[in-house]
Amino acid sequence: LYREHLTYLPSPVTLSNYTALFRADPVAGTNFPHYFVNSLIVVICTVILALLVAVPAAYGFSRYHFFGKNVVLYGVMLQSLLPLVNFLIPLYIMLEQFDLLDTYAALIIGYLTFSLPLNIWILKSFFDGIPPDMEMSARLDGASAFRAFLEIAIPPAVPGIVATAI
């Protein structure tokens, strides 16, 4: 190629490809708005479920001492260290047995399988950075453990929860 044939902008500059993207074309097999809605459904459900599981789990690992805590915590992290391919065949077999193939639930379960260990680890470090004294004070004043968790531990952890959600 000669140097004078190279250009950085197409000639003429047009946005027709972007308008064509949002038009459903069953012949070409493109239906971007439908695909986008599917992705949005899966992402929103995955994030909500991941936070509903990871926040209490991380709080429990951070605040409570129980037999085998470190074994379970490092077992959760071990899943992140192994190649993801190790989990694909068992996950596929499980989804097939429950007749979940080609469903939103299959994608959500798959994404949760791979994202929960990291979410729990990140949130545990945030809860470790919050001093437990305020929660103990709330418990002494008569708050239940759940109320102390919701009203005392969660507000300072919101930046970590948002970062994990993103």
DAMO-V913392 format. One record per backbone hydrogen bond with DSSP energy under -1.0 kcal/mol. CO is the residue of the C=O (numbers start at 1). NH is the residue of the N-H. Records with the same first field share a line. If there is no record, write none. Layout:
CO->NH / NH
//
This chain:
2->5
15->19
16->20
17->21
18->22
25->29 / 30
30->25
31->35
32->36
33->37
34->38
35->39
36->40
37->41
38->42
39->43
40->44
41->45
42->46
43->47
44->48
45->49
46->50
47->51
48->52
49->53
50->54
51->55
53->57
54->58
55->59
56->60
57->61
58->62
59->63
60->64
66->69
68->72
69->73
70->74
71->75
72->76
73->77
74->78
75->79
77->81
78->82
83->86
84->87
87->91
88->92
89->93
90->94
91->95
92->96
93->97
94->98
95->100
96->99
103->107
104->108
105->109
106->110
107->111
108->112
109->113
110->114
111->115
112->116
115->119
116->120
117->121
118->122
119->123
120->124
121->125
122->126
123->127
124->128
125->129
127->130
132->136
133->137
134->138
135->139
136->140
137->141
138->143
139->142
144->148
145->149
146->150
147->151
148->152 / 153
149->154
155->158
157->161
158->162
159->163
160->164
161->165
162->166
//
